[in-house]
Amino acid sequence: ACKMHDTEQFAKEVASKLLDETPEASRKLHLPDAPGEAPRPLIEMHDIHKSYYIGKPNELEILHGISLQVYPGEFVAIVGESGSGKSTLMNIIGVLDKPTSGQYTLDGVDIHNAADNELAAIRNRKIGFVFQTYNLIGRQSALKNVELPMLYAGVPAGERTRRAKEWLTRVGMAERMKHQPNELSGGQKQRVAIARAMVNEPALILADEPTGALDSQTSRIVMDLFHEMHEKYHKTIVLITHNPQLAEECQRVLTLRDGLIVGERKGSGERAAL
């Protein structure tokens, strides 16, 4: 009962953030590149710091000056051990939290100076989230879970259902649309979560340890889905992971240690035998 309460509470919190959006905020989300200009980064961070206050006068700095760029269509891994600052960085990339200092631009929007309703619009329309713990609503079917982001975006009911069914079919869940999360395996739940992330056609897929709760065989299936989203649908994907094998599959690998990016290299692109 407690677990279900936590899930429902999370859903309410997400809903409250996503619904805090106005048409004006939505219209300000994206200014296209001028003809002939080089593509601009989808994600651009410069000297990002993040501190938490743990009681006066103490201050705990988690990120110590992160600078990075991610371009449209890239598949990038951010890899690091526990305590490296991955979760804090993910929250900032996903506009779930703001940096203490530094500049962050996402799809042309200055996040630091954006109003709360603009941030809600960005989370709903520009970012598809995939979490290790799935974050599905327990009392709703797979179909209703996938429809949820479109509900907040004001998509008409018939179109919501059509698109949700289409994406559940694409991720191999056509026969499980009416099942609730407690009737699904971990891998099936993550497939539903991927469909939910894709259904609003976001600019960015942000995946936080998406295989962390899965066995190796199921992890391979889920990673293959991410590759399909990247290769077939040309999605920009940022994968947060502690697993160097998964990171190696990406086009580019950023290594995070003690709140700093200490390495950047090309990934092999080869799919690991997980």
C-alpha positions in Angstrom: 0.0 0.0 0.0 2.9 2.3 0.8 4.6 1.6 -2.5 1.3 2.4 -4.4 0.9 5.6 -2.4 4.5 6.7 -3.3 3.8 6.0 -7.0 0.6 7.9 -7.0 2.2 10.8 -5.1 5.0 10.9 -7.7 2.4 11.0 -10.5 0.6 13.9 -8.8 3.9 15.8 -8.4 4.8 15.2 -12.1 1.3 16.2 -13.1 1.5 19.4 -11.1 4.7 20.4 -12.8 3.6 19.4 -16.3 0.2 21.2 -16.0 1.9 24.5 -15.0 2.2 25.4 -18.7 0.7 28.2 -20.7 0.3 28.6 -24.5 2.7 31.5 -24.4 5.3 29.3 -22.8 4.8 26.6 -25.4 5.3 29.1 -28.2 8.6 30.3 -26.8 10.1 26.8 -26.6 12.0 26.8 -29.9 13.4 29.2 -32.4 14.6 27.4 -35.5 18.1 27.8 -36.8 18.5 30.4 -39.6 19.0 28.9 -43.1 22.6 28.1 -43.8 23.7 28.2 -40.1 25.5 25.3 -38.6 23.3 23.1 -36.3 23.4 24.4 -32.8 23.7 22.1 -29.8 20.4 20.7 -28.4 22.1 20.7 -24.9 24.7 23.4 -24.1 26.1 23.7 -20.6 28.9 26.0 -19.5 30.5 26.0 -16.0 27.6 24.4 -14.2 27.8 24.2 -10.5 25.3 22.7 -8.1 25.4 23.0 -4.3 23.1 21.9 -1.6 22.8 23.6 1.8 23.0 21.1 4.6 22.6 23.5 7.5 24.3 26.8 8.1 27.0 27.6 7.3 27.7 24.3 5.6 27.3 23.9 1.8 27.9 20.7 -0.2 28.9 21.2 -3.8 28.0 18.3 -6.0 28.9 19.6 -9.5 32.1 21.6 -9.8 31.9 23.2 -13.2 30.4 21.0 -15.9 30.7 22.1 -19.5 29.3 20.0 -22.3 27.4 20.0 -25.6 25.1 17.5 -27.1 24.0 17.9 -30.8 20.7 16.8 -32.3 20.8 13.1 -33.3 23.6 12.1 -31.0 23.6 9.1 -28.7 25.7 10.1 -25.7 26.5 8.2 -22.5 27.4 9.9 -19.2 29.2 7.2 -17.1 30.3 7.4 -13.5 30.3 5.5 -10.3 27.9 6.1 -7.4 28.5 9.5 -5.9 30.0 10.9 -9.0 27.2 13.4 -9.5 25.3 11.6 -12.2 21.8 11.9 -10.6 22.4 15.6 -9.9 23.5 16.3 -13.5 20.5 14.2 -14.9 18.1 16.3 -12.8 19.6 19.5 -14.3 19.6 18.2 -17.9 16.0 17.1 -17.4 14.9 20.5 -16.0 13.9 18.9 -12.8 16.3 21.1 -10.9 18.2 24.3 -11.7 22.0 24.8 -11.3 23.3 27.0 -8.6 25.4 28.8 -11.2 26.5 28.5 -14.8 24.6 28.6 -18.1 22.3 25.9 -19.4 20.6 26.2 -22.8 18.2 23.4 -24.0 16.9 23.7 -27.5 17.5 27.4 -27.5 15.9 28.1 -24.2 18.0 29.7 -21.4 17.0 27.4 -18.5 18.3 29.7 -15.7 16.1 32.6 -16.8 13.0 30.6 -17.8 9.8 31.0 -15.9 8.3 28.0 -14.1 5.5 27.6 -16.7 8.2 27.5 -19.5 10.1 24.8 -17.6 6.9 22.8 -17.3 6.3 23.1 -21.1 9.9 22.0 -21.8 9.6 18.9 -19.5 6.3 17.9 -21.2 7.1 18.6 -24.8 10.8 18.5 -25.2 12.0 15.7 -22.9 11.0 12.0 -22.7 12.1 10.4 -19.4 13.0 6.8 -18.9 13.8 5.8 -15.3 15.4 2.8 -13.7 12.2 2.3 -11.6 9.8 2.8 -14.5 7.6 5.3 -12.6 4.4 3.9 -14.1 1.1 4.6 -12.4 0.0 1.4 -10.7 -3.7 1.5 -11.2 -3.6 2.4 -14.8 -3.2 0.2 -17.9 -0.1 0.3 -20.1 -2.2 2.2 -22.6 -3.3 4.8 -20.1 0.3 5.2 -18.8 1.5 6.0 -22.3 -1.4 8.4 -22.9 -0.5 10.4 -19.9 2.1 12.9 -21.4 -0.4 13.6 -24.2 -3.2 14.3 -21.7 -1.0 17.0 -20.2 -0.2 18.4 -23.6 -3.9 18.7 -24.5 -3.9 16.1 -27.3 -7.5 15.0 -28.1 -8.6 11.7 -26.6 -8.9 9.8 -29.9 -5.4 10.9 -31.0 -4.0 10.0 -27.6 -5.3 6.5 -27.9 -4.1 6.1 -31.5 -0.6 7.3 -30.8 -0.3 5.3 -27.6 -1.3 2.1 -29.4 1.1 2.8 -32.2 4.1 3.2 -29.8 3.2 0.3 -27.7 3.1 -1.8 -30.8 6.5 -0.5 -31.9 8.1 -1.6 -28.6 6.5 -5.0 -28.8 3.7 -4.5 -26.3 0.7 -4.8 -28.6 -0.6 -7.8 -26.6 -0.2 -6.1 -23.2 -1.9 -2.8 -23.6 -4.6 -3.5 -21.1 -2.3 -4.9 -18.5 -1.5 -2.9 -15.3 2.1 -2.6 -14.2 1.8 -5.3 -11.5 0.9 -7.7 -14.4 4.1 -6.9 -16.3 7.7 -8.1 -16.0 10.5 -5.6 -15.5 11.4 -5.6 -19.1 7.8 -5.1 -20.2 7.4 -2.2 -17.8 10.5 -0.6 -19.3 9.2 -1.0 -22.8 6.0 0.8 -21.7 8.2 3.5 -20.2 10.1 3.9 -23.5 6.8 4.2 -25.4 5.6 6.8 -23.0 8.9 8.7 -23.4 8.5 8.7 -27.2 4.8 9.4 -27.6 5.1 13.2 -27.5 7.9 13.1 -30.1 10.4 14.9 -27.8 13.6 16.4 -28.9 15.5 14.5 -26.2 15.3 11.1 -24.6 16.9 11.1 -21.1 17.4 7.6 -19.7 18.6 7.2 -16.1 20.1 3.7 -15.5 17.3 2.2 -17.7 18.6 -1.3 -17.4 19.7 -1.1 -13.7 16.8 -3.3 -12.4 16.9 -5.8 -15.3 18.7 -9.1 -16.0 21.2 -9.2 -18.8 18.9 -10.7 -21.5 16.2 -8.1 -20.8 18.8 -5.4 -20.7 19.9 -6.3 -24.2 16.3 -6.0 -25.5 15.9 -2.6 -23.9 19.2 -1.3 -25.2 18.3 -2.5 -28.7 15.1 -0.4 -28.4 17.2 2.6 -27.6 19.4 2.0 -30.6 16.2 1.7 -32.7 14.9 5.0 -31.4 18.2 6.6 -32.3 18.8 5.0 -35.7 15.3 4.7 -37.1 13.7 7.8 -35.5 16.8 9.9 -35.2 16.3 10.7 -31.5 18.9 12.5 -29.4 19.5 10.2 -26.4 21.5 10.9 -23.2 22.1 7.7 -21.3 23.1 8.0 -17.6 24.8 4.8 -16.5 27.4 3.3 -14.2 27.9 0.4 -16.7 30.9 0.9 -19.0 29.7 -1.8 -21.4 26.5 0.1 -22.0 28.3 3.4 -22.3 30.6 1.8 -25.0 27.6 1.2 -27.2 27.0 5.0 -27.6 28.6 7.3 -30.1 30.3 9.4 -27.4 31.1 8.7 -23.8 31.6 11.4 -21.1 33.2 10.2 -17.8 32.0 11.9 -14.6 34.0 11.7 -11.4 33.6 13.8 -8.2 31.3 16.3 -10.0 33.6 16.9 -12.9 33.8 15.6 -16.5 37.3 14.0 -16.5 37.2 12.2 -19.9 35.5 12.3 -23.3 35.9 9.7 -26.0 34.2 8.0 -28.9 32.2 4.9 -28.1 32.8 1.8 -30.2 29.2 1.6 -31.2 29.3 -2.2 -30.8 26.5 -3.8 -29.0 27.7 -5.7 -25.9 26.8 -9.3 -25.1 25.1 -8.4 -21.9 
